[in-house]
């Protein structure tokens, strides 16, 4: 506890110091060529050079622009409408406002928090327990560790992967070739591209829409009025709410459960011990 109190007091003292552009002339480069920027308040500076390494708990204002390969230690705080160059690295507990722009290949460590309307370039990586608001746009081939949370209306590019126990609000849109770990939860009216993979025990809200060629592991649950295209594959013990609809050539594993009012296209295949309500 004493260590935590000391760290907290140290962080408070350091962040009270405000730095200006003139202070950058006094900062030193390390052996790897990184500009060592101490912990502090950088809200008066809007444009930062490349390869800056900022200390923990630093604070930045709205509209800040950071060069490529920037590094931020843990628990840094950022205002809205900031612009981060490619290859930026953020340690755990970073906190971001709304409408920030992250170039490709940024790495954001565990328990980062983001507001609304942020944009992330392709190949971004996010650590465990990250939290996102609404209306964020995620570039293709990005990766999320487990226990990530999203609110509503986020858009994901193709080939994005999500770890287990992720949570999604309503009306999120996912590109093709996405991959989801087990026990994820999705709100209503989500939309999924083709050729995606879903782990076991995923739960999907009402009115979700799926394209063609998706693969679902065992015991996934779909609430009412979900719609599916063609050639999807469902594992055993999958369950479907009333009013769901399927295209052609879908494959259902054993012990699947279908509620009332479900419609099927042609040439669908069903496993053994299927239950269908009238």
N, C-alpha and C positions, 0 to 999 in steps of 0.2 A: 504493500500500500504506500509506503514511504517513497518507493521508486516512482510509482504512478503520480504521486503528488509533485515530486520534483520535476518529472517530465512535463506535467501540466503547467507548472509555474514557469519552467524554461520556455515552453512553447508560447505562453502568454507574453513573456518578456520579449522574445524574438519577434513575434508578429507585430508588436507595437512599433518596431522600427520601420519607417517608411524609406523605400529606396527610390532614387530617381535615375534618369538616364546617365547623369554624370557619375553616379556610383559605379556603373559598369566599367569605367576606366580603371577602378581600383581592384576589381575582381581578378583573380589569377586563374590561369589555365593549369589543369593537372597534366600528368604525363601522357594521358590518352587524348589530350587536346580538348577536354571538356572545360567550359567556363564554369567555375564553381560559384554559384549564387547562394548566399546564405539564406536561412529561413527569414521571412519577413513579409512586409506589406509592399506589393508591387503594383498597387492599383493606379498609381499615377503614370505608369509606363504602358504604352499601347503596342509597341512594336519591339519584339525581342529577336536577337540573332539566333542562328542555328547552333546546335550542340550546347545549349545551356543546361546545367544541372542544378535544380532548385532544391533547397532544403525542405525538411518536413514542415507541414502546417502553413506553408506560404499561401498568400491570398492575392488574387488577381482580379482586376476589374472587368467590366463589360467591354466587349469589342477588342479584346487583346488579340494580338497576332504573334504566333510563335513559329520560329523557323523549324526546319526538319531536324529530326533526331533529338528533340528536346526530351529531358528527363525530369520527372517530378517525384520527390520522395513522398512518404505516406501523409494522408489527410490534408492534401492541398485543396483549396477552395477557389472556384472560378465563377465569374459572373456569366451572363448570357452573351451570345453572339461572338464568341471567341473562335479563332481559326488556328488549328493545330496542324503543323506540317507532317509529312509522311514519316513513319517510323518512330513517332513519339511514344514514350513509355511512362506510365503512371503507376505508382505503387498503391498499396491498399488504402481503401477508405477515401478516395478522391470524391469530391462533390461538385457537380456541374449544374449550371442553370439551364435556360432554354436556348434553342436555336444556335447551338454551337456546331462547328464544322470540323470533322476529323478526317484528315487525308488517309490514304491507304496504308495498311500495315501497322496501324497503331495498336499498342498492347496496353490494356487497362486491367489492372490487377483486381484482387478480390474485394467485394463489398463496395464497389463504386456505385455512385448514385447520379442519375441523369434526369433532367426535367423533360420538357416537351419539345418536339420539333428539331431534335438534333439529327445531324447527318454523319454517317460513318462510311469511309471508303472501303473498298473491297479488301478482304484478308484481315480485317480487324479481329482482335482476340480479347475476350472478356473473362475475367476470373469468376470464381464461385460467388453466388449471392449478390450479383449485380442487380440494380433496380432501375427501371425505366418508366418514364411517364407515357404520354400519348403522342402519336403522330411522329415518331422517330423513323428514320429510314436507314436501313442497314445494308451495306454493300455485299456483293456476292462473295461466297466462300469464307465468310466470317465464322468464328467459332465462339460458342458460349459454354462455359463450364456449368455445372449443376446448380440447381436452386436459384435460377435467374427469374426475375419477375418483370412482367410488362403490363401496362394498363391497356388502353384501347387504341385501335387505329394505327398500329405500327406496320411498316412495310419492310419485308425482308427479301433480299435478292436471292438468286439461285445458289444452291449448294451450301446453304448455311446449316451448321450443325448445332444442336442444343443438348446439353447434358440432362441427366435425369432430374425429376422433381421440379421442372420448370413450370411457371405459371403465366398464363396469358389471359388478358381481358377480352373484350368483344371486338369483332370486326378487324382482326389482324389479317394481313395478307402475306403468304409465304410463296416464294418462288419454287421452281421445279428442283428436283434432286436434293431437297432438304432432308435432314436426318434428325430424329428426335429420340432421346433416351426414354427409359421407362418412367411410368407414373407421372407424366406431364398432364396438365389440366388446361383446357382451352375454353374461353367464353363463347358466347353465341355468335353466329354469323361470321365465323372465320373462313378464310378462303385459302386453299392449298393447291400448289402446282402439281405437275405430273411427276411420276417416278420418284416419289419421296418414300422414306422409310420411317416407321413409327414403332418404338419399342412396346413392350407389354404394359398393360394396365393404364394406357392413356385414356383420358376421358374428354369428350368433345361436346361443346354446347349445341343448343338447338340451332338449326338453320345453317350449319357448317356445310361448305361446298368443297368437294374433292374432284380433281381431274382424273386422268387416266394413269394406269400402271403403278399405282401406289401399293405398298406392302405394309400390312399391319400385323404385329405380333399378337400373341394370345391375350385374351381377356380385355380387349379394348371395348369401351362403352361409348355409344353414340346416342345422343338424345334426339328428340323428335325432329322430323322434317329435314334431316341431313340429306344431301344429294351427292351421288357418286357417278363418275363417268364409267368408262369401260376398263376391263382387264385389271381390276384391283384384286388383291389377295388378302383375305382375312383369316387370322389364326383361330384356334379353337376357343370356345366359350365367349366369342364376341357377342355383344348385344346391341340391338338397334331399336330406337324409339319409334312411335307411331308416325306414319306419313313419310318415312324415308323412301328414297327412290334410287334405283340402280340402273345403269346402262347394261351393256352386253358383256358376256364372257367374264364375269366376275367369279371368283372362287372363294367359297366359304368353308372353313374348317368344321370339325365335329362340335356338336353341342352348342351351336349358335342359337341365339334367341331373337325372334323377330316379333315386334309388337304389331298392332292392327294397322291396316291401311297402307301397307308397304307394296311398292310396285317394282317389277323387275323387267329388264329388257330380255333379249334372247340369249340362249346358250350359256346360262349361268350354271355353275357346278356347286353342289351342296354336299357336305360331309354327312356323317351318320348322326342320328339322334338330334335332328333339327326340330326346334319348336317354333310354330307360327300361329299367332293368334288371328282369329277371324276379324 
